[in-house]
Amino acid sequence: MDGVLQLISPGPPIRRNTPLPVEAACASGQADDQVLLRVDSINKQYAEQAVLTDVAFDIQAGEILGIIGPNGAGKTTLLEVLAGVLPAESSDIQWLGRPLPPARRREAIFYLPDGVRPYQDQTVTRVLSFFADVYRRPADEITGTIEAVGLKPVLHKRVHSLSKGYGRRLMLALGLLTPHPLLLMDEPFDGFDLRRTREIVDVLRMEVTNGRTLALAIHQLLDAERVCDRFILLADGHVRGVGTLNDLRARTGIIDGSLEDIFLALT
C-alpha cells in the first residue's frame, strides 16, 4: 500500500517564486499551440523486454491529449515515467522549454493511476477534506466537485466499501481538487456506463476551459474520440502516430475514418 499511496499522495503545494514556471501554465487564455511538456526519446525496459522505445511527443497547453493503445501497449508505463514515479533508461522531458527532472515533477504534474483505492479505512468526506485542506481549496469548490462527479450518495461511506464506479469518481474528484497545471489520468472512464461517461467528458472539458491540461491513457477508442483534442497512438511501446483526428485521417488517406479505423491502419 505504501507504493500506491506514493503515487497519489498530495505533492508539495506549488510554491511562489519557484524557477519552475508553473503559474504561467495555469493562466487562462494561452495560445493553443504552446508546448507545455516536451517529451523526447523515452526508453524503458524490464529485464531484456523493451516497454517504451524512442517515445517522443508534445503536450500543448489547454488541450486534452489522448494516449491511445490496447492493454500492454505501454500507456501506464509512459504515464509513470512522465510523473516521475518510474525511472527510465533514458528520457528528456522539458516543461515550457526547461528541463523538468523527476524530483520536481510533482510540483507541476498530478497523476491518477488506474485501479488504485487509497486511504481504505477513511470516509469519502474525510479523504476529500484532506486533499482540499492540503491545497487550500474553498468549501464551494469542494461542493462543486462532489456534485460534478456524483459523489453525494457515498460521502459517508468508507473508501474500501465503494463500488468500482464510485471509486473512480473519488479518484477523479481528488485530481480535480489539485492545482497542478497538468493532470495525467490512466483509464479515467473505467467503471462508468455510457451516461456517466458523457457526464465526465463534460466535467473534463470544463476543467480544460478553466485552464488545465489533461493527458488521458485510454484503450476505449470511442471514449477517446469523444473527449480528446489530439492523440498519441501507441502500440508495442512505439509511437505510431500523433495528431488530431483530421491529421491522422490525412496521413492514412481514410478521410471519414473513425479513430478505430485510423489506429488499425497505423498499427
C-alpha positions in Angstrom: 0.0 0.0 0.0 2.9 2.4 0.6 3.8 2.4 -3.0 0.2 3.0 -4.0 -0.1 6.0 -1.6 3.1 7.4 -3.0 1.5 7.6 -6.5 -1.5 9.7 -5.5 -0.4 11.4 -2.2 -0.7 15.2 -2.4 2.6 16.7 -3.7 4.1 19.8 -2.3 1.9 22.9 -2.9 3.0 24.8 -5.9 5.3 27.5 -4.4 5.6 31.1 -5.2 8.9 32.4 -6.8 9.9 28.9 -7.9 12.1 28.6 -11.0 9.6 26.1 -12.5 7.2 28.3 -14.5 4.1 26.5 -13.3 2.0 29.6 -12.8 2.3 30.7 -16.4 0.9 27.3 -17.4 -2.2 27.8 -15.1 -3.1 31.2 -16.7 -6.1 31.1 -18.9 -6.1 32.3 -22.5 -2.8 30.8 -23.6 -2.2 30.1 -27.2 -3.5 26.6 -28.1 -0.2 25.7 -29.8 2.0 26.5 -26.8 4.1 23.4 -25.9 3.6 22.8 -22.2 5.6 19.5 -21.9 8.0 18.2 -24.5 9.0 14.5 -24.3 12.0 13.3 -26.3 13.2 9.8 -26.7 11.9 7.9 -23.6 13.2 4.4 -23.4 12.2 1.9 -20.8 12.7 -1.8 -20.4 12.1 -4.5 -17.9 15.0 -7.0 -17.9 15.5 -7.7 -21.6 12.0 -6.6 -22.6 11.6 -3.1 -24.2 8.4 -1.5 -23.0 8.9 2.0 -24.5 11.2 2.7 -27.4 12.2 6.2 -28.5 8.8 7.7 -27.4 8.6 11.4 -28.3 5.7 13.9 -28.4 4.5 17.2 -27.1 1.6 18.1 -24.8 0.1 21.5 -25.7 -1.2 23.9 -23.1 -5.0 23.8 -22.8 -5.6 20.5 -24.6 -6.9 17.0 -23.8 -4.3 14.6 -25.2 -5.3 11.0 -25.6 -2.6 8.3 -25.2 -4.3 5.5 -27.2 -3.5 1.9 -27.3 -4.5 -1.6 -26.3 -3.6 -3.2 -23.0 0.1 -3.9 -22.9 0.9 -1.0 -25.3 3.0 0.8 -22.7 0.4 3.5 -21.7 0.7 3.1 -17.9 4.4 2.9 -18.0 4.6 6.1 -20.1 2.4 7.9 -17.5 4.5 6.7 -14.6 7.7 7.8 -16.3 6.2 11.2 -17.0 5.0 11.6 -13.4 8.5 10.7 -12.1 7.4 7.6 -10.2 9.2 5.2 -12.5 12.8 5.6 -13.8 13.5 5.3 -17.5 16.7 4.1 -19.1 16.7 7.4 -21.0 14.4 10.4 -21.3 14.5 14.1 -21.9 11.4 15.9 -20.5 11.0 19.7 -20.7 8.5 22.0 -19.1 7.9 25.2 -21.1 11.3 24.8 -22.6 13.2 24.0 -19.3 14.4 20.6 -18.1 12.0 19.0 -15.7 13.8 16.4 -13.5 11.8 13.7 -11.8 12.3 15.2 -8.4 10.3 18.3 -9.4 7.5 16.8 -11.5 5.1 16.6 -8.5 5.1 20.4 -8.5 3.7 20.6 -12.0 2.1 17.2 -12.6 -0.6 15.2 -10.7 -1.0 11.5 -11.7 -4.2 9.5 -11.1 -3.3 5.8 -11.6 -5.9 3.2 -12.6 -7.3 0.7 -10.2 -6.0 2.4 -7.0 -8.1 2.7 -3.9 -6.1 4.8 -1.4 -7.0 5.6 2.3 -9.2 2.5 2.5 -10.4 3.0 6.1 -11.3 6.7 5.7 -14.6 8.0 4.7 -15.0 9.7 1.3 -15.7 13.0 3.1 -12.5 12.7 5.1 -10.4 12.0 2.1 -11.8 14.9 0.1 -11.4 17.2 3.1 -7.7 16.2 3.4 -6.9 17.0 -0.2 -8.9 20.2 -0.1 -7.0 21.3 3.1 -3.6 20.5 1.6 -4.3 22.6 -1.5 -6.4 25.2 0.3 -9.5 24.7 -1.7 -12.6 26.7 -0.7 -15.8 25.0 0.5 -17.7 25.9 -2.6 -15.1 24.2 -4.8 -15.4 21.0 -2.7 -19.2 21.1 -3.1 -19.0 21.8 -6.8 -16.5 18.9 -7.3 -18.7 16.5 -5.4 -21.7 17.4 -7.5 -19.8 17.3 -10.8 -18.6 13.7 -10.3 -21.7 12.5 -8.5 -20.2 11.5 -5.1 -23.0 12.8 -2.9 -24.7 9.4 -2.3 -21.4 7.9 -0.8 -19.9 10.7 1.1 -20.1 8.9 4.5 -19.0 5.5 3.2 -15.5 4.2 3.7 -13.3 4.0 0.7 -13.0 0.2 0.8 -16.7 -0.2 0.5 -17.1 1.8 -2.7 -18.1 0.2 -6.0 -15.6 0.4 -8.9 -17.5 3.3 -10.4 -17.7 5.3 -7.2 -14.0 4.5 -6.5 -13.2 6.0 -9.9 -15.4 9.1 -9.1 -13.5 9.6 -5.9 -10.1 9.5 -7.7 -11.3 11.9 -10.3 -12.5 14.3 -7.6 -9.1 14.2 -5.9 -7.5 15.1 -9.2 -9.9 18.0 -9.8 -9.1 19.4 -6.3 -5.4 19.7 -7.1 -3.9 22.9 -8.5 -1.3 21.2 -10.8 -1.3 22.5 -14.4 -1.0 19.1 -15.9 -3.3 16.2 -14.8 -2.4 12.6 -16.0 -5.2 10.1 -15.8 -5.0 6.3 -16.5 -8.3 4.9 -17.9 -10.5 7.7 -16.5 -13.7 6.2 -17.8 -13.2 2.7 -16.5 -16.2 1.6 -14.4 -18.6 4.2 -15.9 -21.7 3.4 -18.1 -22.4 5.5 -21.2 -24.4 8.2 -19.4 -21.9 8.7 -16.7 -19.0 8.7 -19.3 -20.7 11.5 -21.2 -21.2 13.5 -18.0 -17.5 13.0 -17.0 -16.5 14.1 -20.5 -18.3 17.4 -19.8 -16.5 17.7 -16.5 -13.1 17.3 -18.1 -13.9 19.7 -20.8 -14.9 22.3 -18.2 -11.6 21.7 -16.4 -9.7 22.5 -19.6 -11.8 25.6 -20.0 -10.7 26.7 -16.6 -7.0 26.5 -17.6 -5.7 23.0 -17.1 -4.2 20.5 -19.5 -5.1 16.8 -19.4 -3.3 13.7 -20.7 -5.5 10.6 -20.6 -4.5 7.0 -21.3 -7.5 5.3 -22.9 -8.0 1.9 -24.5 -11.6 2.5 -25.4 -11.3 4.3 -28.7 -14.9 5.7 -28.9 -14.5 7.3 -25.5 -11.2 8.8 -26.6 -12.7 10.2 -29.8 -15.4 11.9 -27.8 -13.1 13.8 -25.4 -9.6 14.2 -26.8 -8.3 17.1 -29.0 -5.2 15.2 -30.1 -3.9 11.6 -30.0 -0.8 9.6 -29.5 -1.2 6.2 -31.0 0.9 3.7 -29.0 1.5 0.1 -29.9 4.2 -2.3 -28.7 5.9 0.6 -26.9 6.3 2.7 -30.1 4.5 5.8 -31.2 2.7 5.0 -34.4 1.0 8.4 -34.9 0.5 11.8 -33.3 -2.1 14.5 -34.2 -5.7 15.5 -34.4 -8.2 13.0 -35.9 -8.1 15.0 -39.1 -4.3 15.0 -39.1 -4.3 11.2 -38.8 -7.0 10.8 -41.4 -4.9 12.8 -43.8 -1.9 10.7 -43.1 -3.7 7.4 -43.7 -5.9 8.7 -46.5 -9.0 7.4 -44.6 -10.9 10.7 -45.0 -14.0 9.7 -43.0 -12.4 7.1 -40.8 -13.1 6.7 -37.1 -10.2 6.7 -34.6 -10.5 2.9 -34.6 -10.1 2.8 -38.4 -7.0 5.0 -38.1 -5.5 3.1 -35.3 -5.8 -0.2 -37.2 -4.4 1.3 -40.3 -1.3 2.7 -38.5 -0.6 -0.2 -36.2 
